[in-house]
Each structure stands twice: as structure tokens, then as C-alpha cells.
Amino acid sequence: AVVPDPATGTLTVYAAGARDLYALNAATGAVIWKSMIGPPDPPMVNGSYNWASPTVVAGHIYMGLASRCDTPLVQGGVTELDQHTGAVLHTWHSVPDGSIGASVWSSVAARANGQDVWVSTGNECDPTIDTCPAGDQIGDSNSIVHLSGTLGRLEAWQAAGTLGGGQDSDFGSSPTLFGAGTPPPDVGACNKNGSYYALAADPLSAPTWTDPLGAVGGGLSICVASGVWKSQTASLYVAANATTIGGTRYGGSVRQVNPATGAYIWQRGLPCAVLGTPSLDAAGVLAVGTYTGCVPATATPGAYLLNAGTGAILATLPVNKTKVFAQPVFAGARLYVATETSGLYAFGT
């Protein structure tokens, strides 16, 4: 996140490292402050890890507490920091003390005034695959949770059928606020089971609609992309992994859906899974990266430009047929696409 410091006005880059959150001077790269996210790990254990991007709102920063690929699981949750100083203000844990799991891999969604935040959580400690402490409780695992701005738990909805039995049904997708009105009345996220769940945000409800966007994931062929909401046109776009459209099997997809019902307005199949969230520019162009899980297996990943109104492919970007995990970024007159093995590309828009 690149945001002016609330006290000095200095343009600041807030970046999450392996264990620390950094505030960097945007002009020089100098470290203004750094703060550890979560408690220190025990000796010789690399437990906690920052997967989330920082959410900066109203002078505060929210960061997810997650494990390093579940080896070992840690107690998940969210940390709130002072934007100016980096001081930790509050912490919410998604499972009780003495329990582990329910990592928050995803980024927090927040109202502009910072009064409410929503978070999606990961898997519980499953004794069929994990070493769980005695008396472990699942808490708010595999859930969408509504918190106050100071991280008081208000409500939670837990996805049914996603617990136990060796499943990996995290919410790795960040929650998206959408719908007519300010603040937006609805929240949604995709689970690794391939389903996108849309709920009333406040008070948090049972799903108002559910879309089966992708297949139940294995490895890195999973539904973890976040929704894209354009309030000016009331347009909601969702992306996922393997799916069937019109009788044809695809490794990934992007769809525009009706935000009130989840009905598909258009569907675009792509050769490989979309793991990073697409980006939408002011001209109505979606930039989409694809990663793995290709169909057929000989297909190659890459990046595309789509017409946001129709889903038509406008261009296949020359990124050397390499995996794109990160979200493409429109900035000024450029589109930036980071690849896994071929570097960072800048395209003119």
C-alpha cells in the first residue's frame, strides 16, 4: 500500500515481509519503522508468516496472522497497528488461546471510516493431518468474520461442509465489499472448495447466493482470487480455477456476475487457473494473470487483457509463457505484470 503518513504527509510504502511490516519512505526507500506481526516464534521454528497485504484505512493498518504453509500451524487472527508509528494497537485471534489454525492469509476489507472490518479465515487444526494441542478448538476457522475497527468480534459465518477429514477448504480469497449504496451492503469471498459465497455484510447473514466458480483445489489449483467491484457501473467480476463453460473444460475463468443474484452475465474460460486477483482500469479493461492447473496440461500460463463489458480477450500479453501469481497493476500510463520466473514487465496502456 502506498499512502501518505497521517501525521507528516510523507508518501509511504507499507510492505509486508516474512515476519515484519515495514513503512518505507516512498522517495528514498529508507525504513521509517518496522513491526513484527504476531508473537515471536519459538527457537528453531519458522511458524508465522505474512501472506496478507496491508490494509491501510483511517490512520490504521490491518494485517493477517498466518502460518508458514501450516508447518507448523499457528494461532491465526488479525493485528491492528498505528499507521504513523507502527505500534500494535489490538489483536484478534480466530481461535481461542491454546488452539491453533484459522490462519488469515487474505487481506482485510474495511469501511473507509475504519469503523468495521471483514476478514476471511483458513483451515482449522485437523487431527487427521495436523498435530493439534490437547483441547484444541476450531473457533472461527473457514469463516467470514465481521469485526469492529478495534478488532472486537461482532459476527461470523462458517462455511458448512469444509471442516475435518483432511480437507484444505480455506478462505484464501480476500473478502470484497460490494452492492448498491455507501457503504456497500454485501461481502463475498471464494473458498478453496471452488464456491464463491455472497452474504449481507452488516449484520452478517447466511449466504444470499453461492456460485460454483471452480473445482475443489489441489496443490496450487485453487480458488483464491478476490472479487473486483466497480461501484460506478455496479459490476462484480470473479475469477477462479478449473471449470466447465458451455461444455468445454478450462483451467481457469473470469466471470461477470449479477451482484444481487450471482447469475452469470458473461463467462470467459482461460487455459490455466487465475490465482491472483484481476485488475480493472478506468477504460473497462481487465488485466488477468494465470498460473497453473492448465487444461490441457500442455497449455501455458500467461496474462491477458479482457473487455470488462463482454469478456472478450483483447490481447495476450507477451510474458514469456510464465506463471503469474501476483495481481497485475495499472498505474498511470502503464500496466505492470510480475511473473514467477521472467521478471517484471511494464506495458503501455
N, C-alpha and C positions, 0 to 999 in steps of 0.2 A: 504494500500500500504506500502511495506517495501522497502525503498530506502535510499542510503547514502545521508546525508546532502551535498548540493553542495559546501558549504564553508569549513566545518570541516571534511567531510568524515565519520562522525558518522552514523552508521546504525540506521535508524529512522523509527518508525511505525507512519503512518499518518492514524488516525481513526476518523470517523465522529460520534459524539454523538448526542443527541437530538437537540441541537441548536449550538453546538460548534464543530470546527475541532481541533483535538489535534495532536501535534507532541510529540511522546514519545521515549525516549532512548530505543532502542531495547534490550539492555543488562540488563537494570535495571528497566524499566518501568517509570522512572522519567519523569515528564512533562517538556518538553523543552519550548513549548509555546502552547497557545490555542487562537483561534479567533472565534468570533461569526459569523455565516453565516447568512447574511441578517440583516435587521434593528431590533431593539428591539420590542417586542410585546407590545401592549397597556396593561395597568393594568388588571389583571384577565382574560387575553386572551392568550391561547396557540395556536398561529397561525402558525408560521413557524416550519418546521421540516426537519431534514436531512435524506433523504432516499437514496440519491446517495452515491456511493463510491467515494473517492477522485481519480482524475486522475492527476498523477504527471508526468510532462514532461518538460525537458529543464529548470529546476530551478523554475518552476511554478506549482501551484496546481489549478485545476478547480473543483468547487463544484456546484451542482444544488441547486436552491432556490425552495422550495416546501412548501406546506401547510400540516397541520396535518389532513390528511384524509378529506380535503375540509370543515372542520368545525372550523373556517371559512376558505374560500379561501383567499389566499394572492397573491400578485403580484409575479409571477414566474420569473425565469431567471437563470443566471449563475454568480458566483463570481470567480474572479481570485486572487490568493494570492501568495506572495513571499514564496518559499519553505523554505528558511533559517529562515526568521523572522516571518512568518505568517501574515505580513501586507497585507491588502486588496489593490490590485492594480487597478482593474477595475471591474465593474459590468454591465452586460447586462440584461435588462428586456424584457420578452417575450410579455408583453402587455404594453401599454402606462401608464404613471403616471396617477393616478386617476382611473385606471381599475384594476381588479383582475382576477386571473386564470392563465392558461397555465403553471402550475407548472412543474418543471423539476425534476421528480422522479428518472430519469435514470442517469447513469454515462456518462460523456462526452468522445467522441472519439477524438483523436488528432494525428496529424503527429508527428513523432519523433523529428523534429526540433522545434516544438511548434509554427509553423507559422500559422496553421489552426486548427480549432476545429469544430466538428459537434455535435449537440445536438438534442434530441427528446423531445417534449413538451406534456403537458397534456391538459385537457379539459378547455374550456372557461367558464366564468360565464354564466350559463344558467338560465334565469329568471323563467323558469318553475319549477326549483328545488332549485335555489340559491337566496340569497338576493344580488342583484347587485347594485352598486352605479349608480347614475344618469350619463348618458353619457358613460357608460361602453363600451369598445371596445374589440373585440376578439383578435386583434393583431396576433401573431404567435401561436395561440392555435392549438393543434393537428397537429403539423408540425415537419418536419425535417429541421433544420436550420444550415447553414454554417456561421461560424464566423471567424474573424481573431484571431490571438493569443492574441491580446489585447481586444478581445470581441467586435470588430466592426461588425455590421451585414452586411454580404455580400449578402446572398440569402436565400430564404426559399421556401419550398414546403409544401402546406397544404393539408391534406388528404380530398378528396371530400366526402360528404355524412356523415361526422362524427360530424357535429355541430348541436346543438339545439335539441329540442324535448325530453329532459331528457336522452339523450344518455350518456354513460360513455366511449367514444372512445378515451382514452388517448393513447399516445405512452409511455407505461411504460417500454418497451424494450429499452435497450441502443443501440445506433447506432453502427454498425460494419463496419469497412473498409475492403474491400476485392477486389480481382481481380488481374490479371496479371500485375506486374510492381511494382516499388517503386518510389513514394508512391502508394498504391493501388488506382485504379481509381473509385471504386464504394463504395456506402454506402447503408446500409439497416437496417430496424427495423420492428418488428411486432407490430401492433396496437391491442388494446383490441377488435376490431371488428373481430379478427381472421385472418387478412390478413398480410402477410409479403410483404413489399414494397422495391424494389431494384431500386436505382437511380444512375445516374452518380454523382460523388461527387463534382467535380470542373471543369466546372461550374455545379451547382446543376440542375438536369433535372427533367422532369416528369418521372414517373416510367418506367424503361426499362422492368421490369416484375413484376408480382404480384402473390403470391401463397396463396390460401386459406388454411392456415395450421390448423386453429381451428375454433370453434364456437364463436359467439358473446358471450362474457363472462357475467356472473352474479356472484356477490359475489367475491370469490377468485378462480373462474374457468375461467381464462383469459389468453390471450397470452401476456406474459411479459418477457419470456426468450429471451436472446440475442443470436445472431448467433455466431458460432465458426468457425474461419477461420484458415486453416493451409496452409501457403504460399508454403511450400516445395512440397506439392502434389496438390496444387490448389483445396483444398477440403473445401466445405462450409457445415456446419451442422446447422440445425434449429430445434427447439423444441416448442411444443405448448400444448394446452388443447384439449378438446373433438373433435374427428374427426372420419371419416369413412374410412377404408382402406380395399380394397378388399371385400366390402360388410359387413364388421364387424365393429361395433361401439366400440370405445375405449375412455377412459377418457383422454388420453394424447398420445403424439407421439414424436419420434425423426426421422428426415429425413436427408439424404444427398441429396443436390440439385446441379444441374449444375449451377455454378456461373454466366454463361453468359446468360442462358435462364430460370432458375428456374425449369427446368424439374427434376423430382424425379429420383435419381439414386437408392436409396433404401428407404423403409419406415418401421418403427418399431412401432407398436401400443403398448401402455402400459396401465395398468388398471386405472391410475389416472393422473391428469394434471401435466405437467412439468412446474413449475413456475420459479425455479432457473435455471440459465444458466448451461448447461453441461460443463464438463472439459475434455480436451483431453491430454493424455500423449504421450511421445515420442515413445512408443511401439504401438501406434494406438489403444488405449483403451479409450472409452468414459465413464465417470462416470456421472450418471444421477440420480437426486433426483426427487421424485414425491410427490404431496401434497394433493389435494382434487379433487372434481368433479369426483369421481370414477365411472366406468361403468363395471359391475353392481354396484349398491350402496353398496353392501356387500363387494366389493373388498377393499383391504387395501393399503395404500400408503407405500412407501419404497424407496430403492435405488438399482441401477443396474449398471453392467458393460456391455458395448456393444462393439462388434467388429466394429471399425470405418470403415472397408472396406466393411462389409456386413450387418451390423445392427443386427447380431445375438446376443442374450443375452448370455453372457459368465458366469455371476453369478448374483444371487440375494443376496444382502448384508444383513447380519443379524443386522438390526437396530430396532428390536422390533416392526416392522409394524407401525412405527410412521411417521408423516409428516416431509418432508424435504423441506424447503423453500430455504435455503442458497445454494450457489454453492459449490459442492464438490471441494476439493483442493488436487492436487498432490504436494507433497513436499518431495524431496529426495526419500527415500525408503518407503514412507508412503502415504496413501490416507486418508484424514480427511473428515468426514461427520458430519455436525452439524444437529441435529434433534430438533423438536419443544419441545418435552416433555421428551425425553430419553437421553439427554446429547450429548456429543461429542464423536465420535468413531474414532479410528485410526486403519487402516487396513494395513498390509504388502503388498507391491506390488511385 
